[in-house]
Amino acid sequence: MTNDSTQTRAALRFEGQSAAITGAARGIGLAIAKRLAEEGASLLLTDVLVDELAAAARELTMVGGARLAVIAADLSTEAGADKVLQEAMATLGTIDILVNNAGGGVILPFFSHTPETLKATIDRNLWTAIWCTRAFLPGMVERRYGRIVNLGADSVRNGLHNHAAYNAAKGGMHGLTTGLAREFARSGVTVNTVAPCAVSTDRFRAAQQASPENYARFLDVIPMGRAAEESEVASMVAYVASREASFVTGQVISVNGGSTML
């Protein structure tokens, strides 16, 4: 027998809380935003994709009913992250949850990379997380509460084909997670990484159709034989972002269909 009051409390576990989500215009970031909004969170969405960000905001106005703020910014710079922080303070007041989802790698054989593609990969995946964490963490420490959730990569653990540069960036994020978690363990702030394997985003499916043989390598390492759904990744992010996960910090939690174990 379902207890309706228990169900309602679970559905609104982020009521009264605000979350900043980077890379929120589409894909995993948008799925995370939807999940947190459905559970009562107010949201600040940020991305460099201006038109897609506006479309995401329109879509999210139909979800949840909590406050919603949107700002386009280049988070690979300190100025961009500070711009987002100022918008958060002006519109939402405080941020309880920071989801460092901005990213996107240039997946190439190592010798096919150029200085530009290497820099883009590190900027998008690692510097965005560093600058946003530097911007939002002081307020969390001051309030003695916060959840930082980074989106890492299971490929760091399994050495996936053509992922060396991408893994360098995501591996840096994994290391940032453990270092911050230990440093701020007594501050009321937890820091964790959710590390997906291949995820069935629009971009992944388009790339898979363009190069089936190459992308088959990415799926061959997954015992379940398929990519993750965006909602499956968002579910784990919602857990570690919640008050329920108060004793979980410094973890890299894979959502990977078994591609790495233990």
C-alpha positions as CSV (number, residue, x, y, z in Angstrom):
1,M,0.0,0.0,0.0
2,T,1.5,3.4,-1.1
3,N,1.8,6.1,1.6
4,D,0.9,9.3,-0.3
5,S,2.5,11.6,2.3
6,T,5.8,9.7,2.1
7,Q,5.6,9.8,-1.7
8,T,5.1,13.5,-1.7
9,R,8.0,14.1,0.7
10,A,10.3,12.0,-1.5
11,A,9.2,13.9,-4.6
12,L,10.0,17.3,-3.0
13,R,13.2,16.5,-1.3
14,F,14.8,19.6,-2.8
15,E,12.0,22.0,-1.8
16,G,13.5,25.2,-0.5
17,Q,16.9,24.5,-2.1
18,S,18.5,26.0,-5.1
19,A,20.8,24.3,-7.6
20,A,23.2,25.7,-10.2
21,I,23.7,23.4,-13.1
22,T,26.4,24.0,-15.7
23,G,26.1,22.7,-19.3
24,A,22.4,22.7,-18.7
25,A,21.2,23.5,-22.2
26,R,20.8,19.9,-23.4
27,G,21.6,16.3,-22.8
28,I,22.7,15.1,-19.4
29,G,22.6,18.6,-17.9
30,L,19.0,19.2,-19.0
31,A,18.0,15.8,-17.7
32,I,19.5,16.7,-14.3
33,A,17.8,20.0,-14.3
34,K,14.4,18.3,-15.0
35,R,15.0,15.8,-12.2
36,L,15.9,18.4,-9.6
37,A,13.0,20.7,-10.7
38,E,10.5,17.8,-10.4
39,E,11.7,17.3,-6.8
40,G,11.2,20.9,-5.9
41,A,14.6,22.7,-6.5
42,S,14.9,26.2,-7.8
43,L,17.4,26.3,-10.6
44,L,20.1,28.4,-12.1
45,L,20.9,27.1,-15.6
46,T,24.1,28.1,-17.4
47,D,25.7,27.2,-20.7
48,V,27.6,28.7,-23.6
49,L,24.8,27.6,-26.0
50,V,22.5,30.7,-25.9
51,D,19.6,29.5,-28.1
52,E,19.6,26.0,-26.6
53,L,19.7,27.4,-23.1
54,A,16.6,29.6,-23.8
55,A,14.8,26.5,-25.2
56,A,15.7,24.5,-22.1
57,A,14.4,27.3,-19.9
58,R,11.1,27.3,-21.7
59,E,10.8,23.6,-21.3
60,L,11.6,23.7,-17.6
61,T,9.0,26.4,-16.9
62,M,6.5,23.6,-17.3
63,V,8.3,21.5,-14.6
64,G,8.0,21.8,-10.8
65,G,7.0,25.4,-10.5
66,A,10.1,26.5,-8.6
67,R,12.1,29.6,-9.5
68,L,14.2,29.5,-12.6
69,A,17.2,31.7,-13.6
70,V,19.2,31.4,-16.8
71,I,22.6,33.0,-17.8
72,A,24.9,32.3,-20.7
73,A,28.6,32.3,-19.7
74,D,32.0,30.8,-20.6
75,L,32.8,28.9,-17.4
76,S,36.3,28.0,-18.4
77,T,37.3,31.5,-17.2
78,E,37.2,32.9,-13.7
79,A,35.2,35.9,-15.0
80,G,32.6,33.6,-16.4
81,A,32.1,31.7,-13.2
82,D,32.0,34.9,-11.2
83,K,29.3,36.2,-13.6
84,V,27.2,33.1,-12.9
85,L,27.7,33.5,-9.1
86,Q,26.5,37.1,-9.2
87,E,23.4,36.1,-11.2
88,A,22.7,33.3,-8.6
89,M,23.0,35.7,-5.7
90,A,20.8,38.3,-7.5
91,T,18.0,35.9,-8.5
92,L,18.0,32.9,-6.1
93,G,20.0,34.3,-3.1
94,T,22.0,31.2,-2.3
95,I,23.0,28.0,-4.0
96,D,22.9,24.8,-2.0
97,I,23.8,22.4,-4.9
98,L,26.4,22.9,-7.6
99,V,26.4,20.4,-10.5
100,N,29.5,20.8,-12.6
101,N,28.2,19.1,-15.7
102,A,29.7,21.4,-18.4
103,G,32.1,19.5,-20.6
104,G,32.3,17.8,-23.9
105,G,35.5,16.2,-25.2
106,V,37.2,16.1,-28.5
107,I,37.5,12.3,-28.9
108,L,40.5,11.6,-31.2
109,P,43.5,9.4,-31.3
110,F,46.2,11.2,-29.3
111,F,48.4,12.1,-32.2
112,S,45.4,13.5,-34.1
113,H,44.9,16.2,-31.4
114,T,46.0,19.7,-32.0
115,P,47.0,22.3,-29.4
116,E,43.6,23.8,-29.9
117,T,41.6,20.6,-29.4
118,L,43.7,19.6,-26.3
119,K,43.1,23.0,-24.8
120,A,39.4,22.9,-25.6
121,T,39.1,19.5,-23.9
122,I,40.8,20.6,-20.7
123,D,39.0,24.0,-20.6
124,R,35.5,22.5,-21.1
125,N,35.8,19.7,-18.6
126,L,38.3,20.7,-15.9
127,W,38.6,24.4,-15.8
128,T,34.8,24.9,-15.8
129,A,34.6,22.7,-12.7
130,I,37.6,24.4,-11.0
131,W,36.3,28.0,-11.5
132,C,32.7,27.2,-10.7
133,T,33.7,25.4,-7.5
134,R,36.0,28.3,-6.5
135,A,33.1,30.7,-7.0
136,F,30.3,28.8,-5.2
137,L,32.2,26.9,-2.5
138,P,32.9,29.8,-0.1
139,G,29.2,30.5,0.3
140,M,28.5,26.8,1.1
141,V,31.3,26.7,3.7
142,E,30.0,29.9,5.3
143,R,26.4,28.4,5.5
144,R,27.8,25.1,6.7
145,Y,25.9,23.2,4.0
146,G,26.5,22.3,0.3
147,R,26.5,19.6,-2.3
148,I,29.0,19.7,-5.1
149,V,28.4,17.0,-7.8
150,N,30.9,16.7,-10.7
151,L,30.2,14.8,-13.8
152,G,33.2,12.6,-14.5
153,A,33.8,9.7,-16.8
154,D,34.0,6.0,-16.4
155,S,36.5,6.0,-19.2
156,V,39.1,7.3,-16.7
157,R,39.0,3.8,-15.1
158,N,38.9,1.6,-18.2
159,G,41.2,3.6,-20.6
160,L,38.6,3.7,-23.4
161,H,39.8,3.9,-27.0
162,N,40.8,7.4,-28.2
163,H,40.0,9.0,-24.8
164,A,43.5,9.9,-23.5
165,A,43.1,13.6,-23.6
166,Y,39.5,13.5,-22.4
167,N,40.5,11.2,-19.6
168,A,43.3,13.6,-18.6
169,A,40.6,16.3,-18.1
170,K,38.0,14.1,-16.4
171,G,40.7,12.4,-14.3
172,G,41.7,15.8,-13.1
173,M,38.1,16.3,-12.0
174,H,38.1,13.0,-10.2
175,G,41.2,14.2,-8.3
176,L,39.7,17.6,-7.6
177,T,36.7,15.7,-6.0
178,T,38.8,13.7,-3.6
179,G,41.0,16.6,-2.6
180,L,38.1,18.9,-1.9
181,A,36.1,16.3,-0.1
182,R,38.9,15.7,2.4
183,E,39.7,19.4,2.8
184,F,36.1,20.4,3.5
185,A,34.8,17.2,5.1
186,R,33.9,19.0,8.4
187,S,32.4,22.0,6.8
188,G,29.0,20.5,5.9
189,V,29.9,20.3,2.2
190,T,30.1,17.1,0.4
191,V,31.9,16.7,-3.0
192,N,31.3,13.7,-5.2
193,T,31.6,12.7,-8.9
194,V,29.1,10.8,-10.9
195,A,31.0,9.0,-13.7
196,P,28.9,7.7,-16.6
197,C,30.0,5.4,-19.4
198,A,28.4,6.1,-22.8
199,V,25.2,8.0,-22.5
200,S,22.4,8.0,-25.1
201,T,22.3,11.7,-25.7
202,D,21.3,13.2,-29.1
203,R,24.9,13.9,-29.8
204,F,26.0,10.3,-28.9
205,R,23.3,8.8,-31.2
206,A,24.2,11.1,-34.1
207,A,27.9,10.2,-33.7
208,Q,27.1,6.5,-33.4
209,Q,25.1,6.7,-36.7
210,A,28.0,8.5,-38.4
211,S,30.6,6.0,-37.2
212,P,29.0,2.7,-36.1
213,E,32.2,0.7,-36.0
214,N,34.1,3.2,-33.9
215,Y,31.2,3.7,-31.5
216,A,30.7,-0.1,-31.2
217,R,34.0,-0.1,-29.3
218,F,32.5,2.2,-26.7
219,L,29.5,-0.2,-26.1
220,D,31.6,-3.4,-26.3
221,V,33.1,-2.7,-22.9
222,I,29.7,-2.4,-21.2
223,P,28.4,-5.8,-20.1
224,M,24.8,-4.6,-20.3
225,G,25.4,-4.0,-24.0
226,R,23.8,-0.5,-24.2
227,A,24.5,3.1,-23.3
228,A,23.0,4.7,-20.2
229,E,19.9,6.8,-20.4
230,E,20.2,10.4,-19.4
231,S,17.6,9.8,-16.7
232,E,19.7,7.1,-15.1
233,V,22.6,9.5,-14.7
234,A,20.3,12.2,-13.4
235,S,18.9,9.8,-10.8
236,M,22.4,9.2,-9.3
237,V,23.1,13.0,-9.3
238,A,19.9,13.6,-7.5
239,Y,20.8,11.2,-4.8
240,V,24.3,12.5,-4.0
241,A,22.9,16.1,-4.2
242,S,20.4,15.3,-1.5
243,R,20.4,15.5,2.2
244,E,20.1,11.7,2.3
245,A,23.7,11.5,1.1
246,S,25.1,13.4,4.0
247,F,27.8,10.7,4.8
248,V,28.8,10.2,1.1
249,T,31.8,12.4,0.1
250,G,35.0,12.0,-2.0
251,Q,33.4,9.3,-4.1
252,V,33.6,8.6,-7.8
253,I,30.4,6.7,-8.4
254,S,30.1,5.0,-11.8
255,V,26.8,4.7,-13.7
256,N,28.2,2.3,-16.2
257,G,26.3,-0.9,-16.8
258,G,29.2,-2.8,-15.3
259,S,32.0,-1.5,-17.6
260,T,34.1,-1.2,-14.5
261,M,33.4,-3.0,-11.3
262,L,34.6,-2.4,-7.7
